[in-house]
């Protein structure tokens, strides 16, 4: 399974210098390599031998994934917004392939299929939904075969990855932010189990060569560690991991993090593996891992403690494999290039396919590079993205000296819409965003900040729009009812429109571990897209904020009033 980078950026392609290749596919039947770009909005045919690049098609919106339908040479490129799938034959002929289009809901981020493509399965990120498409013709011999929406499945989280297990009955979907997993029945689409694990940033899934173990790239932020340099240096704060979960005990193993580990080491103190992104097993038992934060690919072996790490481009995020020539191809999203790696007789980089001439980066592009660069932390353990996943939040707690509350772990805040939500941090002690960025680099990441870094990150963060509401729209009557309850409960005193926050800090009846009682109210824009609520994440659902924890409840709410209030909050 080959994944791309989530297209959450609020800016248009004209405002960026990167085309951003985010997904690759190798078509064995035709011996051809394909790529899609996010900001460039291109479907590209690449020649690994001549290093040439051919533009096949340019889409209306950003592309985010490319999938080869098993047992065929048909490819499906996925457009994020407006949601759309483009189907075509992966041939390297001189004539442009016929491309058929399927309209989808927005925020499409990942696509997979059944064998031979009878069904397509599309994850919709902010919609918390899966679309199941069925092919209309019986045999599917044409790339132009039509697909229609068969059904939709509502999920309890924002999805990011999916994989169909070898029994062809079990379908696994993992979350974008906190460590959650749904196990579904593939035939019925029904959720059989929803699991939670302390991991976060589950970025890719792959099956072992023997098809008995599910491997995933992820991170693990420890809330009981600190952002002091010693905890960073020895991996006590953040771990970057490749974990395997045997399929015969998947639910228990995932929940308790009782995972199989590769024989070779992915990282060690002094040489961390920030932000593992893509995972691929070869037919020779090599495990390839794109280390997006440090610009490398790790190569581990199924039956050996030997390992290797090769430098590639910036933010490698997808891998494709050519078994005939023992070549791997790595998409470097923030270098606009694809690195070629030959795996035999020993791993080595043998070339680069550049998608265009080198470009002069603007300040936003420089900030984007810094945001995803784990070298901005001590020894490469984590990037800004490690905690603020795609600008949002990883759902974990962090004991952070930079927020003025050292000794009291608090939930990582989203950076989406951050420019309009001053002051910053849970205690409301940061009143200047530039200074806040500077302090985060110095005290959280353990590295040296400069004015150039701070200004570039500030420019990039200004482009991050608030997370879209889970509930797309309300009628005027529904909104009026919800707003009435919101005002009756005096929620608007702390969460004032239009950004639904306030510059002051308030006593909300909670005390952290070091005695703080006053907290700055976070913006409620996109509140439905969070994974935990309140400063220490004690509320596991938006409903439990009021029902279980009775947050600022001055009088009992009827079921109807609570329902109206929740609908209103989910529309923000």
N, C-alpha and C positions, 0 to 999 in steps of 0.2 A: 504494500500500500504506500503510495507516494503522496505526501501532503504538501500544501503550500503554506504561506504565511497569511494570517488572518487579516482581511482588508478592512480595518477599523479606521483607517486614516480619514480625517474630515476634509483633507485638501484634495484638489483635483490634480490630474496628471500634469497640467501646465505649471503647477506651482512646485513641481518636484523635478530633480535632475536624474532620478533613477527610473529606468523602465521596470526594474525589479522582477527578474525571473523567479517564480515561486513554486513551480511544479514541472516535473520532467516525466517523460514516458519513453521507454525503448520498445519498439515493435519488432519482435524476433523474426516474424514471417518476412518482413521487408527489410530487416536490418536498418531501421531508420530511427533517428532520435528527434523527439519533439519537446517543445517547451511552451509555457504560457507566461506572460508577464502581467504583473498587477497594474502598475501605473501606465505602462505602455499600451496595455489592453490588446496585446498581440498574441496570435497563435503562430509559432515559428517552427520551421523545419531546419534542423541543424545537421551539418555534415562533419562528423568527428575527424575525418581524414584531411579534408581541405580546410577545415575550420570556417567554412562559409555558413552564412545565415540567410534564410529565405523567409520573407514575410508571406504567410499564407492567408491570414485574415486578421482584420482589426475589429474589435467588438465595441459596443456602445459604452459599456461600463468595465470596471476592473475585473480581471480574471483571477481566479484563486486556486483552481485545482485542475488536474488533467488525469484522466483515468483510462487505462486500456482494458476493455471488456475481455475477460478470460476466454480463451478458446477462439478468439477472433483477432483481426487486425484493426478493429474499430476503436476509435478514441472518442472520449467525451470531455470537452472543455467546459468548465463551470464558471459562470459569471455571477459575481457577488450581488450587485444591484445595478439595474433591475435584474432580478433573478432569472437566469436563463441557462440552458444547456445547449451546446453545439456538438452535433454528432457528425463524424466524418471518417473516411478510411485513412489509416496511417500509412500511406504509400509515398515513396520518394519520387514519383513520376514528375515530369516537367509540367504537366497540366495541374491546375488547381483542383483540389478535391471538391466534390459536392458537399455542402454543409447544410444539414437540416437543423432546425431550431425548435426547442421546447421551452415555453414560458413557465416560469416557476415563481413562487413567492420570493420576496427579497431576502437579503442576508444569507444567501446560500454559500456555504463554506467548504463542504466536503461531499464527494460523490463516490459511491461504489456500486457494484452491480452483482447480480447473480451470474452464474456461468452462462456464457453465450448471450447475456444481456436481455433475458426475458423481463427482468425487473431492474429498475434503477432506484437507488436509495440516496436521497439528498438531505443533508443536515442543514438546518437554518438556525444560525447562531443566536441572534438576539430574539428570535421568535420562539425559542425552546421547542422546536418542532422538527419532524422528519416528514418529507414527502416520499411516497412510494409510487413510482410510475410503472405502468405496464405497457409492454410493446403490443401493438395491435395485430401484427401478422404472426402467424404460427411459427415460422422458421427463422425469421429475422435475417434473411440472406442479403438484404439491402441496407446500406448505411443510412438511407433516408427513411427507414422504418419509423412509423409514427408512434409516439408514446403519449399516453393519457394518464391523468392523475387517478390512481386507484384508491388511495386512502392517505390519511395523515395520522401521525402519532404525536400526541403532546408529551413533552418530556419535563421532568422536574428540575431541569437546569439548562443552561446554555451549552449546547453540544459543540464538540470540536473534532473528535476522531471517531471512526467506526471501523469494525471488521466483522466479517462473517466467518464463523469458526468451521473447522473441517467437517463437522457432522451435518452441515448445511441446514441446520435447524436453529442454531443459536446465533444471535446477533448481539454484539457488544458495542455500546456507545459510551464514550467518556466525555467528561465535562471540560470546558475551556479554562476554568479558573480553579476552584477548589477540587480536591481529589474525589470525584464522584464517578460512579459507573452504573449504567443500566444494563441488565441482561434481559433480552427480549426473545420471544418466540418469533422466528423469521416468517413462519407461515401465517400467523395471525396478527403479528405486529403488536402483541400485548406485552407489557412490561411484566416480567416474572420476578425481578428482584432489583432493588435500588441499593447500592452499596456506597459506603463512605470510607475514605482512607486519609491519613494525615499527609499524603503527598500533595503536590500541586504542579501546575504546568505540565500536564500529561500532553506531550506534543506529537507523539507518533506511536503506532502499534504495529507489531510484526510477529508472525508465527515462526517458531524455530524450524529448522530443516526437517525434523521428524514430525512436525505438526502437532506436537504434544504440549507446547509451552507458549504462552502469550507474553511477548516481550514489549516493554514500553519504556520510552524516554521520559524522564520526569525529574523534578527537583524536590527537595525536602528542606523546608525552612523550619528551624527548631526555635520555638517560642521561649524556651528556657535558657537559650544562649543569648549573648549580647552582641552589639556591634563594635565591641572593643577589638583591636587588631589581633590579639591572640586568638580569640574565638573565630575570627575570619580565617586566619592563617592555617589553623589546624582542621578546618572543615567542621567545627562545632556548630557554626551558625547556619551554613547552607551546604547541602550536598547535591551534587549533580550525578544522577544515577541512571543506569540501565538495569531494569529488574525484570525477571522472568517469573511468571505465575503458571504453574502446571494446570492444565485445563480440567483435570479430574477433580480439582479442589479449588477452582478459581475464586469463588465467592469468599471462602474462609481465608485463603492466602492473601487476597487483595485487601480485605478488611483489616487484617492484622499485620499487613506488611511482612508476611512470612514468604519472602521472595527468594528465588534462585539468583545468584549473582554470577556474572561471567568469570572465567578463570583468570583472565588478564585484568589489570587495573585500568580503569577509565581515567582516574585522576589521583593525585597525591599532593601533600603539602608542597607548595612552591611551584606546582604545575597543575592547576585546577582545570576543570573542563566545563567552564561556564556555559549554561543554556544548551543542553543537548536537545536537538530539534528533530532530526529524521533518523530512522532506523531501517536497515536493510540487511537481511541474511542472504548470502550467496549460496550457490549450489555446491560450493567447496567448503562450507562450514565457517566462512568468515562473517563476522558481525561488524557492519559498517555503521558508524554513528557520526552524524554531522554535529559538530560542536559550534553552534551558531555564535555564541558570545566571544569565542577566542579565534574564530576563523580557521578551524582545523577539522580534519576528519580522523576519528579514531578507528583503528582496525583491530578487533579482538578475534580470537580463534576459539572454536567450539571445544577443542581438545588440547589446548595449550595455554600456559600462562604468558606466552609471548604476546606482545601488543606493539602497535606502532601508532604514531600520530603524525599526520602530514599537514602542512600548511596549505590552505586553499585561498579563497577570497573572503570578503567580508559578509558576514551573516549567511553561511551555507545553510540552506533550509530544505533541500530536497535531493534525493539520490535516485538514479536509475542505473540499471546493470545490463551489460551485454555479456551473456555467458559464453558465447562462441569465441570471443576475443579476450575474455577475462578483463573487461574494462568496466570501470564505474564512472559515472558522470555526476558532478555535483553542481547544483545551481547556487551561485553566490548572489543573493538578492540585492545586497548593497554594494556590489562591484559590477553589476551588469555583465556577468560572465559565467561560463560553465567550465569547471576544471575537469580534465581527463586524468584518471588514475588507472594505471595498469597494476593488476594485483599479482601477477606472476612474472618472473620467478620470485620477486619480492616487491612489496608495494612501493610505488614511486609515481610522482606526477609527471605526465608526459606531454602536457599541452593545455592551452586555454583557448576556449572559443569566446571571443568578445562579441557582445551583441551590438556594439557600435563604438564610435570613437570615445576616448576618455572625455569626460565632461567637467566643466568648472562647477563645483558644487556651490549652491547658494547656502545661506545660513540655516535655513530649515533642514536642508539635506545633511549638513554637518551635524546639526542637533540630532537628527534621526540616527545617524551612525553612532553618535555617542550614547544615545539612549539604549541601543542594543549591544553595546560593546562592553563585555565583561572585563576587558583590560582597564576599565575605569575603576574597578575595585581591586583590592589588594590580592595579587597573585592570580587574578582572573577567575575568582570564585562565582561572581554574579554580576549582572548588569542591572540597570534601572528596570528593564523589562522583567527580570526574575521575580520581583515583588509586584510591580505594576504591569501585569500581563497585558500586552498590546495596549498599554496606557491605562488599563482598568486596574484590577486588584486580584491578588492570588488567593484571597479568602483565608489567609493565615494571620497569626499574631506575631508581632515583632517587638523586642525590647530595644528601643531606639533612643540613643543619647541625644539625637538631634531634635527631638520633639519636646524636650524639657521635662520629660517624665521617666527618666532612667530608673529601672527597677520595676516598672509596671508595663508588661507587654500589652500592646494594643493592636487592634485590627488594622491591617494595611488599608489605607484610603485610596480610592480611585483618583486618577489624575484626569479623567475625562471631564472636560468643562472646568478644569482647575483654575483657569485664568480669572474666572468670575466669582470665585468662592473664597475670597480673603476674609479673615486671616486663615493661615494654614496650620495643620496639626490638630490633634484632638484637644489640646489644651489652649489652642488659639493664640499661641505666643509668637507666631511667625507672621509679621505684617508686610513683609516685602518678599515677593516671589523670587526675585533674583538672589537675595540673601539666603532664602530657604534652599534653593538649588545648591548654592555654594556650600552651605552647612551639610547638606545631604552627602555631597561628594567627600567632604573632609571627615565627617564624623560617622556616617553610616557605611560608606564604601571603603573608608580607610585609605583614600588616595589624595593627591594634591589637586586642588581646583585652580583654575585660572579664569580670568575674566572672559577670555575667548570661549572656553568651554561653557561657562555659565550663560553667556549671551546666546550661544547656539542652542543649548538645551531649552532655554526660555523661549526662543523663536519656535522651536518644534512643539513644545508643550502648548503654546498658544493656538496651535492648529487642532488640538484634540477636543472635539465636540462632546457634549454630554452623551451618555449611553441612551439609546432610544428606549422608549417606554415599552414594556411587555404588552400592555393593553393599548392597541393602536389608537382607538378613538372612543369617545363617549358621546352620547347624545347631549344636547344642551340641558335636558332635564336631569340626566344622570350626573353630569358634571356639577350642576347647581346643587343637587342633593349632597354629593360628596363634599363640595366646598363648604356647604352649610355646616356639616358635621365638623369639618376641619377647623372652621372658625369658632364654632360653639365650644369645642374642646380647647380653644386658644392655641392650637398648634402654630398658627400664623404669627404668634408673638416671637417664636424662636426661628421658625422656618418661613421667612417672609418672601412672598413673590417679588420679582419674577424668578429669582434663582433659588428660592426656598431655603435660605440660610440667613445668617445674621452675624455681624462683626463682634458681638459680645459673647461671653461664655456664661453658662447658667448652671445652677445647682439642679440636677434632674433626679436627685435621690439615689445616686450611685457614687461609690467610692472606689478608687483604684488601689493597688497594692501599696502605694507609698503615701496614700492619704489625700490625693486630689479629689475634690468634690465638684469642681466646676469644669464643664466641657463646652467646647464650641460646637454648635449644631452643624453637622455636615449637610451639604445640599441634598434636597430630596429629588432633584432631577435624576432620573435613571435609577431611583431607589429600588425598583422592582428587579433590577439586574444584579443585585448584590447577593452574596452567598451566606452572609451572616450579618446581624444587625446589633447596634449598640457598641460602645467603645471596646469591649472585650469579647465581642462575638457571642454573647450568651444567648441571644435570641436566634433560633435556627430558621425562623420563617418570619415574614412580615406580619402575619397574623399573630404569631406568638409575642411580638413586641407589645401588643395590647392585651391579649387574652392571658398569657402566662406571666409576663413581666409587668403588665399594667403601667406601661411607660406614660407618665404624666396624666393618668386617668383620674379625673376629679369626681366623676360620677359614672355609674354603670352605663354601658352601651348596650342597646338591644342588638340582637343578631342582625336585624335589618340595617341599623345604623352602622354597625361595624362593617357589614358587607359593602355599604355605599362608600364608606371611608376608604376601604381597601381598594375598591375599584378606582376611586379618584387618585389614590397614591400610585397605583399601577399605571395610570395614564400620564404621569409626569415624566 
